[in-house]
């Protein structure tokens, strides 16, 4: 059995896509999909194609800049497809790709878990704050 240097082990792990390593491409994927706006946009697109303005209205608190940036990132990553229909003004629709649809199954579960457990988390936060607030 041969001994590997730390660098060789990191390289081998990177080739195996170990998200715990800083330079692993999968850590970039996790950063993208764990972004608040990305998750909300993907969830909003789950039922079907949406216009840009509809997405902006559906996602409370998202700025036009953040919506645009996030949609571009999701499009670049192959999760969302943008379709422009000529007209005055042009119509821009966004929809999930097959890759994006496969991800929304996970987001749906996380959303349901969040909605089911928010009361427990709120109670835990309040108990923590009471216990950790100086008298």
Steps between C-alpha positions, in 0.01 A plus 500: 500500500645836399486812710351816346595855578232738628499672160449169321213410735334839439539458126352148512212623717436791261487256210243303700294818560529545874287806585689551827806608304514871423593462133258220419249605232218340696546760774411759235183307423407489868562873531276569200207283604515599866461867409170638632392657173598201288285270711203733486533551123528128435196437719303776324581344161401147608137529380608619155645787295476849647557847365766714665241737644295210640808365678569844646146518638502141629824530696454755776800719567709414196643805323512521121880489517505185715230332292693571180834387644356181643310411182818551295697277738233230490491521121880475482490192724244333274217506754282763330428576136421851378279552196454838332195549278531804272246774544460844646604458771668162454359219713755318717406169657699279734451131558683216665716267296489127570797552731318780681184291535700219660624750760154636583402164645756562774395862547138397536595268784709768671217753461246258650738417786551871569129572505432199725774581752509880520300505824752265664793707376339823618444351845861377511630845402291670767618253766860547393470879506341491848776273631780704341385855568697673774287587801 
